[in-house]
Amino acid sequence: MIVWMAVGLGPFLLQLRSFATFVKPHKISEQLVAPANAKEETVDLHKFCPVKEWLVAGARCNTKSTHYYRINNRILCRTTAPQYNAHGMYILENTTVEPYNATYASCSGQTTHFHGNFYHGSIGYFAIYAETQGIFCSSDNTAYIAVSGRGTYDINGQRLAHDRGEYGYRKSYWYIFTGTT
């Protein structure tokens, strides 16, 4: 009986813990929010927004920057990973950092800090949110990132493609309803 409960209830309890993590409201870091009055720019796009790939959780995916915003003394890049319906923002800092152990040797001395987020559009009317931290390697134009925050939000389609973020908390009522059901 004890073995049955451990084998049967263990995965169920882990699933409940994961569900609770995604249901909890999340807040986008202020530096990753584009104010409503910020102007979209595309001049020298690949110079200011050079990331062409993400390596996250061992998976490599192609990304394409669509535009950027000049906000104070930084560039906030808007990017998309079309094969995953993922849309997000990122910034690169101007300081060189040590590369991760997962990066190639050719990245030594060519890495800067990467901070970003993305929403992965899902089946139904919600998207899974991930806030990311990592490094950008300029020799292969890849961001080596790890997820540092997660959540869900009721956004998809056209609204997701043009989302600038916001300063308040976000959550997905659709995910809560369907997950609870």
Secondary structure, DSSP 8 states (H G I E B T S, - for coil): -HHHHHHHHHHHHHHHHHHHHHHS-EE--GGG---TT---B-TTHHHH----EEEETTEEEE-EEEEEEEETTEEEEEEEEGGGTEEEEEEEEEEE----TTS-GGGTT-EEEEEEEEEEE-SSS-EEEEEEEEEEETTTTEEEEEEEEEEEES--HHHHHT----SSEE--HHHHHHHH-
